[in-house]
């Protein structure tokens, strides 16, 4: 997953750089940053707790905090569709 995530943040940054940091591409870049933050703060620690054994608290945390990422991915998809229809 890491190479794909790095490619996405790099291309999102590049598009924001080209279009300007107040553009729709920049907003997409900011959403990607929020996705990374949610992943690092919630998902990775919860997955780490599940490596050795089943942990109900970690599972509940993972399920509940994945909604944050789901909403952010939905926003990012909407931005992508808006950008596609502009061209």
Secondary structure by P-SEA (a helix, b strand, c coil): caaaaaaaaaaaaaaaaaaccccaaaaaaaaaaaaaaaaaaccaaaaaaacccccaaaaaaaaaaaaaaaaaaaaaaaaaaaaaaac
